[in-house]
Amino acid sequence: MPLKSDHLPVITNLPERNPFFTGREELLESLRDTLLAEKRQ
């Protein structure tokens, strides 16, 4: 049974999001394409 968003645990030990974390679009697109291709097989 999938978890509902109101039942997810609160995670408090993560650092704040870094707005300057950029330049990963090509890498992430490639990873996404690879994972989707493997899922279709």
GROMACS elastic network, one bead per residue, 0.5 to 0.9 nm:
[ bonds ]
;  ai    aj funct       b0    kb
    3     6     6  0.82983   500
    3     7     6  0.64894   500
    3     8     6  0.69602   500
    4     7     6  0.54026   500
    4     8     6  0.68695   500
    5     8     6  0.54627   500
    6     9     6  0.86033   500
   11    14     6  0.68347   500
   12    15     6  0.84657   500
   14    17     6  0.86334   500
   15    18     6  0.84145   500
   17    20     6  0.89162   500
   17    21     6  0.85248   500
   18    21     6  0.55930   500
   19    22     6  0.77342   500
   21    24     6  0.79875   500
   22    25     6  0.76394   500
   23    26     6  0.76029   500
   23    27     6  0.84678   500
   24    27     6  0.53180   500
   24    28     6  0.60085   500
   24    29     6  0.84997   500
   25    28     6  0.51981   500
   25    29     6  0.60060   500
   25    30     6  0.85341   500
   26    29     6  0.51609   500
   26    30     6  0.61562   500
   26    31     6  0.86203   500
   27    30     6  0.51864   500
   27    31     6  0.62138   500
   27    32     6  0.86257   500
   28    31     6  0.50219   500
   28    32     6  0.60460   500
   28    33     6  0.85485   500
   29    32     6  0.50351   500
   29    33     6  0.61074   500
   29    34     6  0.85666   500
   30    33     6  0.51386   500
   30    34     6  0.61573   500
   30    35     6  0.86203   500
   31    34     6  0.51366   500
   31    35     6  0.61474   500
   31    36     6  0.85657   500
   32    35     6  0.52009   500
   32    36     6  0.60857   500
   32    37     6  0.85145   500
   33    36     6  0.51904   500
   33    37     6  0.60672   500
   33    38     6  0.86422   500
   34    37     6  0.51508   500
   34    38     6  0.62539   500
   34    39     6  0.86285   500
   35    38     6  0.51743   500
   35    39     6  0.61552   500
   35    40     6  0.87901   500
   36    39     6  0.50076   500
   36    40     6  0.63734   500
   36    41     6  0.89958   500
   37    40     6  0.52951   500
   37    41     6  0.67368   500
   38    41     6  0.53630   500
